[in-house]
């Protein structure tokens, strides 16, 4: 969908960016109480606008059906009263979190009497580019506002009406709290040129967070001139070590793969130590087969009835489905080598009772999240106790792992002296 | 200087990048003792190679004189026994710092029994692009090594022989500690195409740190596809509030401007509250004039004998010289507005005995460093107690303010359960 010229799109984003920058300077100084009030006001307004939101969503659904969207996409797009309540609850839960701005992150004294504090500040302006789920409008805006940032939201073109109706409710919360309405802005066009302009908006947008499939995230990562918090894929590994407790291993492997297969923390590859396999047999693979998982097995493992032989391309693949790649390895060293080669730096879990082996796994890998005797499905801001997340990042810079309100802050140094001069 | 094609330069950086990545994976697991040994070994080797380093430097100096470099540039380039000793001392001082890798930055328990730790890890591969000072070779390599990162150094073309001789000493330290020699690599060419290839080396280099003048930093900031830690300019402001103690104010203003005028923390603009001026007269300006500073004064201030009238372009200018812009303002609000408009986000200092006014200054501004009753010349990693710095950053992402070894780390999450699964 392209009608805007590049110049038009850049002018539009420049205008939204200037509004956002102005709002951000107000938000940076806003009290915790006022941000809390805006979020609670927005939650109330979401509930009060239920029928308007449902009408807007119905319009989007008709359009999407005409366009022939897949049932999965239609499901992501669709809203009902319970999903609307969940959005309002999400806003309330973020409202009740501790305010991340102004926290003293570190402080120390210098021999010359200077007192130095590192204090959390907002990042500034956050751009969020997402696909069909309209609830991202509320979730992303809530975390941005909590952390004192202005946000520019560019929802999927399919969800434009739904997003607009939700945006209205959010703005009503801002208005009630006497905060600038431009603290939360929605890009008012379906035109894709606007996305391209956001990606180039250095100086206007401080960080871009893409929410969606690999196509969207890959595009954003390769084109953006603005910093990006994202993960491209969640190719999560579970490694069952020779010193694993077999009961714990069975429980964790099954949960890591099957609890929900479509999320980024779902396991995509099972590595089994040869000694574990010799001692305990094919239990881990059998459990998966019994649960209806397609096991693409390498080497000896493919002799287990019900598995299918793995192709080389099955390793390093994000299935997001009831499919798993499986392979025998010679100990933790080979597991580490495999994960370094095929992993995506998201989340990996080792199953072992051996502290030294776990330590080696933790040291040898540099994924954002490393686990021991726990399901990779815990890779989630809510499960980490962060209250909510805007996504999971695998970059090395700034925010890594689940990105909650705290991760949307930067810091500044406050240095206090008493007429102190440098010699 | 261009002989390499773009393809050649990219192949060269790809090779250095692959070496660095391999070295980085060894460094990430290296013990604190081994990194310490490599730094001490390098310091000893620097001292032992004094004559070789001085010979190489003499060669660079001859070349630079033929090229007609300015006396200031020649001074930055030149080495003598005391500068060589200072380099070795710098390496020893970084060696003695606490190891920043593996620190537990935060840890907490979840109700389901999971224990979560956030643990510091190296960033990976750091690219440093610098101008004529050959000592940056040792300083940057030391901080990178301490923080477990591999480094690719691209020194000024004028200092190539000096940098090579210093690099030899650093490599000898790595060798003695049995760490990979490719942990510290020097780009072996004067060709500028190599810089361009570094700036595009996404995936090979994790962060670029430019050290040099505005021309270099501006180029890096605008062209880099890799994250950059840098500041473009240090347009530092000092604001003398109505509630300033006049003695402290005189001491700090004079020091902030005159201690060293060529560093990024030197004050470039003095803002004086009208009430302070009415009460205490022109003392602050007079002190500067007496110290031989050219005061470019706005409005009434220009009536002080010895000042010269300010042009609009004097505000927001980084003089790096015995020159300062000066202006009267109506209180802290106008000072904040002025600094927001003309500052570069580096360092600003307020002189006041009034806590509420200081608080307003700290809240209203978002420079990397904000000070009270202290000289802006303290904007320095050493003065902050970080031991050493690789530079000062004004970006909002990741590292901000002085960048020491700690700021060259990222983190990962270590999650420990007991067969814990997600419901």
Contacts between the chains, C-beta under 8 A, distances in Angstrom:
chain1	res1	chain2	res2	distance
A	25	B	340	7.8
A	28	B	363	7.7
A	28	B	366	6.6
A	29	B	363	5.3
A	29	B	364	6.8
A	108	B	385	6.5
A	110	B	383	7.3
A	110	B	384	7.6
A	110	B	385	5.8
A	114	B	374	6.0
A	114	B	378	6.5
A	114	B	383	7.9
A	116	B	384	6.1
A	116	B	385	7.6
A	119	B	362	7.9
A	121	B	366	5.9
A	123	B	396	5.2
A	123	B	397	7.7
A	124	B	396	6.1
A	206	B	396	5.5
A	206	B	397	7.6
A	207	B	396	8.0
A	207	B	397	7.0
A	227	B	227	6.8
A	227	B	397	5.1
A	245	B	419	6.7
A	247	B	419	6.8
A	248	B	418	6.9
A	248	B	419	2.9
A	249	B	419	7.7
A	251	B	419	5.2
A	251	B	421	5.4
A	252	B	417	7.9
A	252	B	419	5.9
A	252	B	420	7.5
A	252	B	421	5.9
A	254	B	421	7.9
A	255	B	421	3.6
A	255	B	422	6.2
A	256	B	421	7.9
A	259	B	421	7.4
A	259	B	422	5.7
A	340	B	25	7.7
A	358	B	416	7.9
A	362	B	119	7.9
A	362	B	414	5.5
A	363	B	28	7.6
A	363	B	29	5.3
A	364	B	29	6.7
A	366	B	28	6.6
A	366	B	121	5.8
A	366	B	412	6.2
A	367	B	412	6.6
A	368	B	412	6.0
A	368	B	413	6.6
A	369	B	412	7.0
A	369	B	413	4.6
A	369	B	415	6.3
A	370	B	412	6.1
A	370	B	413	6.9
A	370	B	414	5.5
A	370	B	415	7.0
A	371	B	414	7.9
A	371	B	415	4.3
A	371	B	416	7.4
A	371	B	417	6.9
A	372	B	414	7.7
A	372	B	415	7.2
A	372	B	416	4.8
A	372	B	417	6.7
A	373	B	416	6.9
A	373	B	417	4.7
A	373	B	418	5.5
A	373	B	419	5.3
A	373	B	420	6.7
A	374	B	114	6.0
A	374	B	415	5.6
A	374	B	416	7.0
A	374	B	417	3.1
A	374	B	419	7.8
A	374	B	420	4.4
A	374	B	421	7.7
A	375	B	417	7.7
A	375	B	420	6.7
A	375	B	421	4.6
A	375	B	422	5.2
A	377	B	421	7.5
A	377	B	422	4.2
A	378	B	114	6.5
A	378	B	415	6.5
A	378	B	417	7.8
A	378	B	420	7.4
A	378	B	422	5.4
A	383	B	110	7.3
A	383	B	114	7.9
A	383	B	422	6.7
A	384	B	110	7.6
A	384	B	116	6.1
A	384	B	413	7.6
A	385	B	108	6.5
A	385	B	110	5.8
A	385	B	116	7.5
A	396	B	123	5.2
A	396	B	124	6.0
A	396	B	206	5.4
A	396	B	207	8.0
A	396	B	410	4.2
A	397	B	123	7.8
A	397	B	206	7.6
A	397	B	207	7.0
A	397	B	227	5.1
A	397	B	397	5.9
A	397	B	398	4.6
A	397	B	410	7.1
A	398	B	397	4.6
A	398	B	398	4.2
A	400	B	410	6.1
A	400	B	411	6.1
A	400	B	412	7.0
A	400	B	413	8.0
A	401	B	412	7.5
A	401	B	413	5.0
A	410	B	396	4.2
A	410	B	397	7.1
A	410	B	400	6.2
A	411	B	400	6.2
A	412	B	366	6.2
A	412	B	367	6.7
A	412	B	368	6.0
A	412	B	369	7.0
A	412	B	370	6.2
A	412	B	400	7.0
A	412	B	401	7.5
A	413	B	368	6.6
A	413	B	369	4.6
A	413	B	370	7.0
A	413	B	384	7.6
A	413	B	400	8.0
A	413	B	401	4.9
A	414	B	362	5.5
A	414	B	370	5.4
A	414	B	371	7.8
A	414	B	372	7.7
A	415	B	369	6.3
A	415	B	370	7.0
A	415	B	371	4.3
A	415	B	372	7.2
A	415	B	374	5.6
A	415	B	378	6.5
A	416	B	358	7.9
A	416	B	371	7.4
A	416	B	372	4.8
A	416	B	373	6.9
A	416	B	374	7.0
A	417	B	252	7.9
A	417	B	371	6.9
A	417	B	372	6.7
A	417	B	373	4.7
A	417	B	374	3.1
A	417	B	375	7.7
A	417	B	378	7.8
A	418	B	248	6.9
A	418	B	373	5.5
A	419	B	245	6.7
A	419	B	247	6.9
A	419	B	248	2.9
A	419	B	249	7.7
A	419	B	251	5.2
A	419	B	252	5.9
A	419	B	373	5.3
A	419	B	374	7.8
A	420	B	252	7.5
A	420	B	373	6.7
A	420	B	374	4.4
A	420	B	375	6.7
A	420	B	378	7.4
A	421	B	251	5.5
A	421	B	252	5.9
A	421	B	254	7.9
A	421	B	255	3.6
A	421	B	256	7.9
A	421	B	259	7.4
A	421	B	374	7.7
A	421	B	375	4.6
A	421	B	377	7.5
A	422	B	255	6.2
A	422	B	259	5.7
A	422	B	375	5.2
A	422	B	377	4.2
A	422	B	378	5.4
A	422	B	383	6.7
